[in-house]
Amino acid sequence: MPKITINIDEEVESILEKRAEKNLFTLKEQIEDILRKSAVRTKSLEGYKKIKIDDRLVAIFSREKRGRKKKKSPLI
């Protein structure tokens, strides 16, 4: 398994640690879980129109706006 090093600031680390504690994970396991879920979600979207973005990581972690469009309220 390849090893990857990432740098996160203290604020993000504390948020991830709280989330990991809530889910009964270590910080490393929580980050792996987030990445795994994101990869599975991205893989399941292959049938949809792709976003054309130059940066591969931005393309992987970006979401398209989909779903029902909001109704415009009539002016009274």
C-alpha positions in Angstrom: 0.0 0.0 0.0 1.5 3.4 -1.0 2.1 5.9 1.7 0.9 9.5 1.2 1.8 12.5 3.4 -0.6 15.4 3.7 -0.4 18.6 5.6 -3.5 20.0 7.3 -3.8 22.9 9.7 -4.6 22.5 13.4 -8.2 23.6 13.0 -9.0 20.9 10.4 -7.1 18.3 12.4 -9.2 19.0 15.5 -12.4 18.8 13.4 -11.3 15.4 12.0 -10.3 14.1 15.4 -13.7 14.9 16.9 -15.4 13.2 13.9 -13.1 10.2 14.3 -13.8 10.0 18.0 -17.5 10.1 17.2 -17.2 7.3 14.6 -14.8 5.2 16.9 -11.9 5.6 14.5 -8.4 6.9 14.8 -7.5 10.0 12.9 -5.8 7.9 10.2 -8.8 5.6 9.8 -11.1 8.6 9.6 -9.1 10.1 6.8 -9.0 6.8 5.0 -12.7 6.4 5.3 -13.4 9.9 3.9 -11.1 9.2 0.9 -12.6 5.7 0.3 -16.2 7.0 0.4 -15.3 9.9 -2.0 -13.6 7.5 -4.4 -16.6 5.1 -4.4 -19.0 8.0 -4.9 -16.8 9.3 -7.8 -16.7 5.9 -9.4 -20.4 5.5 -9.3 -20.8 8.9 -11.2 -19.0 7.7 -14.3 -22.3 7.6 -16.3 -22.9 11.3 -15.8 -21.4 14.1 -17.8 -17.9 14.8 -16.6 -16.7 18.1 -15.3 -13.9 19.5 -17.5 -11.3 20.6 -15.0 -7.5 20.7 -15.6 -6.5 19.7 -12.1 -7.2 16.0 -11.4 -7.6 16.3 -7.6 -10.0 19.2 -8.0 -12.0 17.1 -10.5 -12.1 14.1 -8.1 -13.3 16.0 -5.0 -15.6 18.5 -6.7 -19.4 18.0 -7.0 -21.7 19.0 -9.8 -24.9 20.8 -9.1 -27.6 18.2 -9.9 -31.1 17.5 -8.9 -34.4 19.4 -9.2 -34.0 23.1 -9.9 -35.5 25.5 -7.4 -38.8 27.0 -8.3 -38.9 30.8 -8.7 -41.4 32.4 -6.4 -43.9 34.6 -8.2 -43.7 38.3 -7.4 -46.8 39.5 -5.6 
